[in-house]
Amino acid sequence: MPRRLYRFHCLGGGDAVFDLQGRWLSSIREIRQHADRVALGLMEGVGCQDWTVWSVDVRDAAGRPVLFRAFTAVRVGGTSA
């Protein structure tokens, strides 16, 4: 799979954090791992929230959906959050 630009938007509870920069990645495994890092970074940085309603919506450069990952499915050190 060639390297492509993906954007990792976080959505939940009527709020959103949009990825305006994106990340160049080359496999679905890399995309999933980065989605987990994005979710963990937001959860660590914001504090108390109901993260059960949040998800990472990954889109390619054309805006097509690639991956939708609930924060509750995020992998933390090899296990789900």
C-alpha positions in Angstrom: 0.0 0.0 0.0 1.6 3.4 -1.0 1.9 6.2 1.5 -1.2 8.3 1.6 -2.5 11.3 3.5 -5.1 10.6 6.2 -6.9 12.9 8.6 -7.9 11.8 12.1 -11.0 13.7 13.3 -12.3 13.1 16.8 -16.1 13.3 17.2 -18.4 13.0 20.2 -21.1 14.4 22.3 -21.8 17.3 19.9 -18.1 18.3 20.0 -15.3 17.7 17.4 -11.6 18.1 17.1 -10.6 18.3 13.4 -7.2 17.2 12.0 -6.2 19.9 9.6 -2.7 18.6 9.0 -3.2 14.9 8.5 -0.6 12.1 8.6 1.1 10.2 5.8 0.8 6.4 6.3 1.0 3.3 4.2 -1.0 0.5 5.9 -4.3 0.0 7.7 -2.2 -1.2 10.7 -0.4 2.2 10.8 -3.8 4.0 10.5 -5.3 2.0 13.3 -2.3 2.6 15.6 -2.2 6.3 14.9 -6.0 6.5 15.5 -5.4 5.0 18.9 -2.6 7.5 19.7 -4.8 10.4 18.6 -7.6 9.2 20.9 -5.3 8.6 23.8 -3.7 12.0 23.4 -7.1 13.7 23.5 -8.2 11.7 26.5 -5.0 12.5 28.4 -5.1 16.2 27.5 -8.7 17.1 28.2 -9.5 15.5 31.5 -12.9 14.3 32.6 -15.2 13.6 29.7 -17.6 10.8 28.8 -15.3 9.2 26.3 -17.8 6.4 25.5 -19.5 8.7 23.0 -16.3 9.7 21.2 -14.7 8.1 18.1 -11.9 8.7 15.6 -13.2 9.2 12.1 -10.3 8.6 9.6 -10.7 10.0 6.1 -8.4 10.0 3.1 -7.3 13.1 1.3 -10.4 13.1 -0.8 -12.6 12.9 2.3 -13.6 9.2 1.8 -14.1 7.2 5.1 -11.3 4.8 5.9 -11.7 3.8 9.5 -14.2 4.6 12.3 -12.8 3.7 15.7 -14.7 4.2 19.0 -12.5 5.5 21.9 -13.7 2.5 23.9 -11.9 0.2 21.3 -8.6 2.0 21.7 -5.6 -0.2 22.4 -3.7 0.7 25.5 -0.4 -1.2 25.8 -1.9 -4.2 23.9 -5.3 -4.2 25.5 -8.5 -2.3 24.9 -9.2 0.8 27.0 
